[in-house]
Amino acid sequence: MDQHGANRPGREEVLAFLQAQTGRRPDAWQEADLLATYDLDGARAEAFMLAYARNFDVDLTGYEQHFHHRDAGHAARFGWPLPVRHLFGVRLPIPLSTLTKAAQTGRWPVRYPQLLPVPSRDWVNWPLVLLALPVGVALLFWALRG
């Protein structure tokens, strides 16, 4: 019970929210990483977390999105052959247990390490593709010619 005497939501309420937002409940093994389970990144992940916070009255003041998903600008970048890295070089999953605890306490329960941003080298993807594509097409024509 919270300070007003009302019962706080539990695991089943969070699962019902997930089903309402995504159209399906996670399997037991998918509960360990909900953003990956529902393929949420960038603007979609931000919208999901805001809807979650509104629905369960959770203060997301301590929430550091860069540990869990890329921002909308980075998520839309071209990520082949080098993937677009997360700001700090790591991605922490958001399990069902964390969402349930936040819904019960009304605040974000995760404490984050102090890390420095890592340099992103995904800008190399465009030159690699733009150089490799003509060479690949030329090799294909050469192979088919003979």
PyMOL CGO cylinders between C-alpha atoms (Angstrom):
from pymol import cmd
from pymol.cgo import CYLINDER

trace = [
    CYLINDER, 0.00, 0.00, 0.00, 1.20, 3.53, -0.71, 0.3, 1, 1, 1, 1, 1, 1,
    CYLINDER, 1.20, 3.53, -0.71, 0.89, 6.59, 1.53, 0.3, 1, 1, 1, 1, 1, 1,
    CYLINDER, 0.89, 6.59, 1.53, -2.76, 7.08, 0.50, 0.3, 1, 1, 1, 1, 1, 1,
    CYLINDER, -2.76, 7.08, 0.50, -3.73, 3.53, 1.46, 0.3, 1, 1, 1, 1, 1, 1,
    CYLINDER, -3.73, 3.53, 1.46, -4.37, 2.41, -2.12, 0.3, 1, 1, 1, 1, 1, 1,
    CYLINDER, -4.37, 2.41, -2.12, -2.93, -0.80, -3.46, 0.3, 1, 1, 1, 1, 1, 1,
    CYLINDER, -2.93, -0.80, -3.46, -0.14, -0.30, -5.98, 0.3, 1, 1, 1, 1, 1, 1,
    CYLINDER, -0.14, -0.30, -5.98, -0.15, -2.28, -9.23, 0.3, 1, 1, 1, 1, 1, 1,
    CYLINDER, -0.15, -2.28, -9.23, 1.65, -5.60, -9.37, 0.3, 1, 1, 1, 1, 1, 1,
    CYLINDER, 1.65, -5.60, -9.37, 3.07, -7.98, -11.92, 0.3, 1, 1, 1, 1, 1, 1,
    CYLINDER, 3.07, -7.98, -11.92, -0.28, -8.88, -13.50, 0.3, 1, 1, 1, 1, 1, 1,
    CYLINDER, -0.28, -8.88, -13.50, -1.22, -5.23, -14.01, 0.3, 1, 1, 1, 1, 1, 1,
    CYLINDER, -1.22, -5.23, -14.01, 2.12, -4.56, -15.72, 0.3, 1, 1, 1, 1, 1, 1,
    CYLINDER, 2.12, -4.56, -15.72, 1.62, -7.64, -17.92, 0.3, 1, 1, 1, 1, 1, 1,
    CYLINDER, 1.62, -7.64, -17.92, -1.88, -6.40, -18.83, 0.3, 1, 1, 1, 1, 1, 1,
    CYLINDER, -1.88, -6.40, -18.83, -0.38, -3.02, -19.76, 0.3, 1, 1, 1, 1, 1, 1,
    CYLINDER, -0.38, -3.02, -19.76, 2.24, -4.72, -21.95, 0.3, 1, 1, 1, 1, 1, 1,
    CYLINDER, 2.24, -4.72, -21.95, -0.46, -6.72, -23.71, 0.3, 1, 1, 1, 1, 1, 1,
    CYLINDER, -0.46, -6.72, -23.71, -2.57, -3.60, -24.25, 0.3, 1, 1, 1, 1, 1, 1,
    CYLINDER, -2.57, -3.60, -24.25, 0.42, -1.66, -25.65, 0.3, 1, 1, 1, 1, 1, 1,
    CYLINDER, 0.42, -1.66, -25.65, 1.91, -4.36, -27.85, 0.3, 1, 1, 1, 1, 1, 1,
    CYLINDER, 1.91, -4.36, -27.85, -0.87, -6.83, -28.52, 0.3, 1, 1, 1, 1, 1, 1,
    CYLINDER, -0.87, -6.83, -28.52, 0.85, -9.77, -26.80, 0.3, 1, 1, 1, 1, 1, 1,
    CYLINDER, 0.85, -9.77, -26.80, 2.16, -10.90, -23.44, 0.3, 1, 1, 1, 1, 1, 1,
    CYLINDER, 2.16, -10.90, -23.44, 5.83, -11.81, -23.17, 0.3, 1, 1, 1, 1, 1, 1,
    CYLINDER, 5.83, -11.81, -23.17, 6.85, -15.42, -22.67, 0.3, 1, 1, 1, 1, 1, 1,
    CYLINDER, 6.85, -15.42, -22.67, 8.68, -16.20, -19.43, 0.3, 1, 1, 1, 1, 1, 1,
    CYLINDER, 8.68, -16.20, -19.43, 12.11, -15.96, -21.08, 0.3, 1, 1, 1, 1, 1, 1,
    CYLINDER, 12.11, -15.96, -21.08, 11.17, -12.70, -22.84, 0.3, 1, 1, 1, 1, 1, 1,
    CYLINDER, 11.17, -12.70, -22.84, 10.42, -10.99, -19.53, 0.3, 1, 1, 1, 1, 1, 1,
    CYLINDER, 10.42, -10.99, -19.53, 14.16, -10.48, -19.00, 0.3, 1, 1, 1, 1, 1, 1,
    CYLINDER, 14.16, -10.48, -19.00, 14.46, -7.86, -21.77, 0.3, 1, 1, 1, 1, 1, 1,
    CYLINDER, 14.46, -7.86, -21.77, 11.15, -6.23, -22.70, 0.3, 1, 1, 1, 1, 1, 1,
    CYLINDER, 11.15, -6.23, -22.70, 12.49, -3.58, -25.08, 0.3, 1, 1, 1, 1, 1, 1,
    CYLINDER, 12.49, -3.58, -25.08, 14.22, -6.28, -27.14, 0.3, 1, 1, 1, 1, 1, 1,
    CYLINDER, 14.22, -6.28, -27.14, 11.16, -8.54, -26.92, 0.3, 1, 1, 1, 1, 1, 1,
    CYLINDER, 11.16, -8.54, -26.92, 8.94, -5.87, -28.46, 0.3, 1, 1, 1, 1, 1, 1,
    CYLINDER, 8.94, -5.87, -28.46, 11.68, -4.47, -30.73, 0.3, 1, 1, 1, 1, 1, 1,
    CYLINDER, 11.68, -4.47, -30.73, 11.44, -1.02, -29.14, 0.3, 1, 1, 1, 1, 1, 1,
    CYLINDER, 11.44, -1.02, -29.14, 14.17, 1.50, -29.88, 0.3, 1, 1, 1, 1, 1, 1,
    CYLINDER, 14.17, 1.50, -29.88, 14.35, 5.22, -30.52, 0.3, 1, 1, 1, 1, 1, 1,
    CYLINDER, 14.35, 5.22, -30.52, 11.07, 7.12, -30.57, 0.3, 1, 1, 1, 1, 1, 1,
    CYLINDER, 11.07, 7.12, -30.57, 9.01, 3.95, -30.07, 0.3, 1, 1, 1, 1, 1, 1,
    CYLINDER, 9.01, 3.95, -30.07, 10.89, 3.10, -26.86, 0.3, 1, 1, 1, 1, 1, 1,
    CYLINDER, 10.89, 3.10, -26.86, 10.54, 6.68, -25.62, 0.3, 1, 1, 1, 1, 1, 1,
    CYLINDER, 10.54, 6.68, -25.62, 6.78, 6.66, -26.29, 0.3, 1, 1, 1, 1, 1, 1,
    CYLINDER, 6.78, 6.66, -26.29, 6.43, 3.27, -24.58, 0.3, 1, 1, 1, 1, 1, 1,
    CYLINDER, 6.43, 3.27, -24.58, 8.23, 4.44, -21.43, 0.3, 1, 1, 1, 1, 1, 1,
    CYLINDER, 8.23, 4.44, -21.43, 6.18, 7.67, -21.27, 0.3, 1, 1, 1, 1, 1, 1,
    CYLINDER, 6.18, 7.67, -21.27, 2.94, 5.70, -21.62, 0.3, 1, 1, 1, 1, 1, 1,
    CYLINDER, 2.94, 5.70, -21.62, 4.13, 3.33, -18.90, 0.3, 1, 1, 1, 1, 1, 1,
    CYLINDER, 4.13, 3.33, -18.90, 4.99, 6.22, -16.57, 0.3, 1, 1, 1, 1, 1, 1,
    CYLINDER, 4.99, 6.22, -16.57, 1.60, 7.89, -17.15, 0.3, 1, 1, 1, 1, 1, 1,
    CYLINDER, 1.60, 7.89, -17.15, -0.32, 4.65, -16.71, 0.3, 1, 1, 1, 1, 1, 1,
    CYLINDER, -0.32, 4.65, -16.71, 1.37, 3.67, -13.42, 0.3, 1, 1, 1, 1, 1, 1,
    CYLINDER, 1.37, 3.67, -13.42, 2.16, 7.17, -12.12, 0.3, 1, 1, 1, 1, 1, 1,
    CYLINDER, 2.16, 7.17, -12.12, 5.92, 6.50, -12.09, 0.3, 1, 1, 1, 1, 1, 1,
    CYLINDER, 5.92, 6.50, -12.09, 8.39, 9.35, -11.72, 0.3, 1, 1, 1, 1, 1, 1,
    CYLINDER, 8.39, 9.35, -11.72, 11.04, 8.72, -14.38, 0.3, 1, 1, 1, 1, 1, 1,
    CYLINDER, 11.04, 8.72, -14.38, 13.41, 11.38, -13.04, 0.3, 1, 1, 1, 1, 1, 1,
    CYLINDER, 13.41, 11.38, -13.04, 16.24, 8.86, -12.57, 0.3, 1, 1, 1, 1, 1, 1,
    CYLINDER, 16.24, 8.86, -12.57, 15.59, 7.01, -15.84, 0.3, 1, 1, 1, 1, 1, 1,
    CYLINDER, 15.59, 7.01, -15.84, 18.58, 7.14, -18.20, 0.3, 1, 1, 1, 1, 1, 1,
    CYLINDER, 18.58, 7.14, -18.20, 17.28, 6.16, -21.62, 0.3, 1, 1, 1, 1, 1, 1,
    CYLINDER, 17.28, 6.16, -21.62, 20.77, 5.98, -23.16, 0.3, 1, 1, 1, 1, 1, 1,
    CYLINDER, 20.77, 5.98, -23.16, 21.51, 2.87, -21.10, 0.3, 1, 1, 1, 1, 1, 1,
    CYLINDER, 21.51, 2.87, -21.10, 18.41, 1.06, -22.39, 0.3, 1, 1, 1, 1, 1, 1,
    CYLINDER, 18.41, 1.06, -22.39, 17.80, 2.24, -25.95, 0.3, 1, 1, 1, 1, 1, 1,
    CYLINDER, 17.80, 2.24, -25.95, 19.16, 4.64, -28.54, 0.3, 1, 1, 1, 1, 1, 1,
    CYLINDER, 19.16, 4.64, -28.54, 17.56, 8.03, -29.01, 0.3, 1, 1, 1, 1, 1, 1,
    CYLINDER, 17.56, 8.03, -29.01, 15.41, 8.58, -32.10, 0.3, 1, 1, 1, 1, 1, 1,
    CYLINDER, 15.41, 8.58, -32.10, 18.25, 10.14, -34.10, 0.3, 1, 1, 1, 1, 1, 1,
    CYLINDER, 18.25, 10.14, -34.10, 20.67, 7.29, -33.49, 0.3, 1, 1, 1, 1, 1, 1,
    CYLINDER, 20.67, 7.29, -33.49, 18.09, 4.53, -33.90, 0.3, 1, 1, 1, 1, 1, 1,
    CYLINDER, 18.09, 4.53, -33.90, 17.32, 5.71, -37.44, 0.3, 1, 1, 1, 1, 1, 1,
    CYLINDER, 17.32, 5.71, -37.44, 20.97, 5.63, -38.57, 0.3, 1, 1, 1, 1, 1, 1,
    CYLINDER, 20.97, 5.63, -38.57, 22.20, 3.17, -41.15, 0.3, 1, 1, 1, 1, 1, 1,
    CYLINDER, 22.20, 3.17, -41.15, 23.67, 0.31, -39.11, 0.3, 1, 1, 1, 1, 1, 1,
    CYLINDER, 23.67, 0.31, -39.11, 25.41, -2.03, -41.55, 0.3, 1, 1, 1, 1, 1, 1,
    CYLINDER, 25.41, -2.03, -41.55, 28.10, -3.37, -41.57, 0.3, 1, 1, 1, 1, 1, 1,
    CYLINDER, 28.10, -3.37, -41.57, 29.00, -1.56, -38.32, 0.3, 1, 1, 1, 1, 1, 1,
    CYLINDER, 29.00, -1.56, -38.32, 26.10, -1.41, -35.83, 0.3, 1, 1, 1, 1, 1, 1,
    CYLINDER, 26.10, -1.41, -35.83, 25.03, 1.90, -34.30, 0.3, 1, 1, 1, 1, 1, 1,
    CYLINDER, 25.03, 1.90, -34.30, 26.35, 1.71, -30.75, 0.3, 1, 1, 1, 1, 1, 1,
    CYLINDER, 26.35, 1.71, -30.75, 24.60, 2.90, -27.63, 0.3, 1, 1, 1, 1, 1, 1,
    CYLINDER, 24.60, 2.90, -27.63, 25.86, 6.15, -26.12, 0.3, 1, 1, 1, 1, 1, 1,
    CYLINDER, 25.86, 6.15, -26.12, 27.88, 4.45, -23.39, 0.3, 1, 1, 1, 1, 1, 1,
    CYLINDER, 27.88, 4.45, -23.39, 28.74, 1.33, -25.39, 0.3, 1, 1, 1, 1, 1, 1,
    CYLINDER, 28.74, 1.33, -25.39, 26.46, -0.92, -23.31, 0.3, 1, 1, 1, 1, 1, 1,
    CYLINDER, 26.46, -0.92, -23.31, 22.75, -1.64, -23.29, 0.3, 1, 1, 1, 1, 1, 1,
    CYLINDER, 22.75, -1.64, -23.29, 21.03, -2.59, -20.06, 0.3, 1, 1, 1, 1, 1, 1,
    CYLINDER, 21.03, -2.59, -20.06, 17.84, -4.63, -20.46, 0.3, 1, 1, 1, 1, 1, 1,
    CYLINDER, 17.84, -4.63, -20.46, 14.60, -3.60, -18.80, 0.3, 1, 1, 1, 1, 1, 1,
    CYLINDER, 14.60, -3.60, -18.80, 13.07, -6.71, -17.24, 0.3, 1, 1, 1, 1, 1, 1,
    CYLINDER, 13.07, -6.71, -17.24, 9.48, -7.11, -16.11, 0.3, 1, 1, 1, 1, 1, 1,
    CYLINDER, 9.48, -7.11, -16.11, 10.68, -7.11, -12.49, 0.3, 1, 1, 1, 1, 1, 1,
    CYLINDER, 10.68, -7.11, -12.49, 12.05, -3.56, -12.89, 0.3, 1, 1, 1, 1, 1, 1,
    CYLINDER, 12.05, -3.56, -12.89, 8.80, -2.27, -14.39, 0.3, 1, 1, 1, 1, 1, 1,
    CYLINDER, 8.80, -2.27, -14.39, 6.82, -3.97, -11.62, 0.3, 1, 1, 1, 1, 1, 1,
    CYLINDER, 6.82, -3.97, -11.62, 9.01, -2.50, -8.88, 0.3, 1, 1, 1, 1, 1, 1,
    CYLINDER, 9.01, -2.50, -8.88, 8.75, 0.97, -10.43, 0.3, 1, 1, 1, 1, 1, 1,
    CYLINDER, 8.75, 0.97, -10.43, 4.95, 0.64, -10.63, 0.3, 1, 1, 1, 1, 1, 1,
    CYLINDER, 4.95, 0.64, -10.63, 4.81, -0.40, -6.97, 0.3, 1, 1, 1, 1, 1, 1,
    CYLINDER, 4.81, -0.40, -6.97, 7.10, 2.33, -5.66, 0.3, 1, 1, 1, 1, 1, 1,
    CYLINDER, 7.10, 2.33, -5.66, 6.20, 5.14, -8.06, 0.3, 1, 1, 1, 1, 1, 1,
    CYLINDER, 6.20, 5.14, -8.06, 9.84, 5.87, -8.93, 0.3, 1, 1, 1, 1, 1, 1,
    CYLINDER, 9.84, 5.87, -8.93, 12.52, 4.42, -11.20, 0.3, 1, 1, 1, 1, 1, 1,
    CYLINDER, 12.52, 4.42, -11.20, 14.53, 1.87, -9.16, 0.3, 1, 1, 1, 1, 1, 1,
    CYLINDER, 14.53, 1.87, -9.16, 17.70, 1.51, -11.27, 0.3, 1, 1, 1, 1, 1, 1,
    CYLINDER, 17.70, 1.51, -11.27, 21.02, 3.08, -10.25, 0.3, 1, 1, 1, 1, 1, 1,
    CYLINDER, 21.02, 3.08, -10.25, 23.36, 3.63, -13.17, 0.3, 1, 1, 1, 1, 1, 1,
    CYLINDER, 23.36, 3.63, -13.17, 27.15, 3.43, -13.35, 0.3, 1, 1, 1, 1, 1, 1,
    CYLINDER, 27.15, 3.43, -13.35, 29.17, 6.51, -14.15, 0.3, 1, 1, 1, 1, 1, 1,
    CYLINDER, 29.17, 6.51, -14.15, 30.40, 5.98, -17.71, 0.3, 1, 1, 1, 1, 1, 1,
    CYLINDER, 30.40, 5.98, -17.71, 31.81, 8.19, -20.42, 0.3, 1, 1, 1, 1, 1, 1,
    CYLINDER, 31.81, 8.19, -20.42, 30.22, 8.21, -23.88, 0.3, 1, 1, 1, 1, 1, 1,
    CYLINDER, 30.22, 8.21, -23.88, 32.00, 6.03, -26.42, 0.3, 1, 1, 1, 1, 1, 1,
    CYLINDER, 32.00, 6.03, -26.42, 32.78, 7.29, -29.91, 0.3, 1, 1, 1, 1, 1, 1,
    CYLINDER, 32.78, 7.29, -29.91, 30.46, 6.07, -32.61, 0.3, 1, 1, 1, 1, 1, 1,
    CYLINDER, 30.46, 6.07, -32.61, 32.05, 4.81, -35.79, 0.3, 1, 1, 1, 1, 1, 1,
    CYLINDER, 32.05, 4.81, -35.79, 28.86, 4.01, -37.69, 0.3, 1, 1, 1, 1, 1, 1,
    CYLINDER, 28.86, 4.01, -37.69, 29.57, 6.95, -40.05, 0.3, 1, 1, 1, 1, 1, 1,
    CYLINDER, 29.57, 6.95, -40.05, 31.95, 4.52, -41.83, 0.3, 1, 1, 1, 1, 1, 1,
    CYLINDER, 31.95, 4.52, -41.83, 28.97, 2.50, -43.09, 0.3, 1, 1, 1, 1, 1, 1,
    CYLINDER, 28.97, 2.50, -43.09, 28.03, 4.88, -45.90, 0.3, 1, 1, 1, 1, 1, 1,
    CYLINDER, 28.03, 4.88, -45.90, 31.50, 5.14, -47.47, 0.3, 1, 1, 1, 1, 1, 1,
    CYLINDER, 31.50, 5.14, -47.47, 31.95, 1.36, -47.17, 0.3, 1, 1, 1, 1, 1, 1,
    CYLINDER, 31.95, 1.36, -47.17, 28.63, 0.63, -48.88, 0.3, 1, 1, 1, 1, 1, 1,
    CYLINDER, 28.63, 0.63, -48.88, 29.01, 3.34, -51.51, 0.3, 1, 1, 1, 1, 1, 1,
    CYLINDER, 29.01, 3.34, -51.51, 32.48, 2.07, -52.42, 0.3, 1, 1, 1, 1, 1, 1,
    CYLINDER, 32.48, 2.07, -52.42, 31.68, -1.63, -52.17, 0.3, 1, 1, 1, 1, 1, 1,
    CYLINDER, 31.68, -1.63, -52.17, 28.45, -1.47, -54.17, 0.3, 1, 1, 1, 1, 1, 1,
    CYLINDER, 28.45, -1.47, -54.17, 29.99, -0.43, -57.52, 0.3, 1, 1, 1, 1, 1, 1,
    CYLINDER, 29.99, -0.43, -57.52, 32.88, -2.85, -57.03, 0.3, 1, 1, 1, 1, 1, 1,
    CYLINDER, 32.88, -2.85, -57.03, 30.46, -5.67, -56.22, 0.3, 1, 1, 1, 1, 1, 1,
    CYLINDER, 30.46, -5.67, -56.22, 28.30, -4.92, -59.27, 0.3, 1, 1, 1, 1, 1, 1,
    CYLINDER, 28.30, -4.92, -59.27, 31.39, -4.78, -61.50, 0.3, 1, 1, 1, 1, 1, 1,
    CYLINDER, 31.39, -4.78, -61.50, 32.59, -8.13, -60.16, 0.3, 1, 1, 1, 1, 1, 1,
    CYLINDER, 32.59, -8.13, -60.16, 29.15, -9.63, -60.73, 0.3, 1, 1, 1, 1, 1, 1,
    CYLINDER, 29.15, -9.63, -60.73, 29.09, -8.43, -64.36, 0.3, 1, 1, 1, 1, 1, 1,
    CYLINDER, 29.09, -8.43, -64.36, 32.63, -9.72, -64.86, 0.3, 1, 1, 1, 1, 1, 1,
    CYLINDER, 32.63, -9.72, -64.86, 31.68, -13.14, -63.43, 0.3, 1, 1, 1, 1, 1, 1,
    CYLINDER, 31.68, -13.14, -63.43, 28.51, -13.39, -65.54, 0.3, 1, 1, 1, 1, 1, 1,
    CYLINDER, 28.51, -13.39, -65.54, 30.30, -12.26, -68.70, 0.3, 1, 1, 1, 1, 1, 1,
    CYLINDER, 30.30, -12.26, -68.70, 32.52, -15.32, -68.83, 0.3, 1, 1, 1, 1, 1, 1,
]
cmd.load_cgo(trace, "trace")
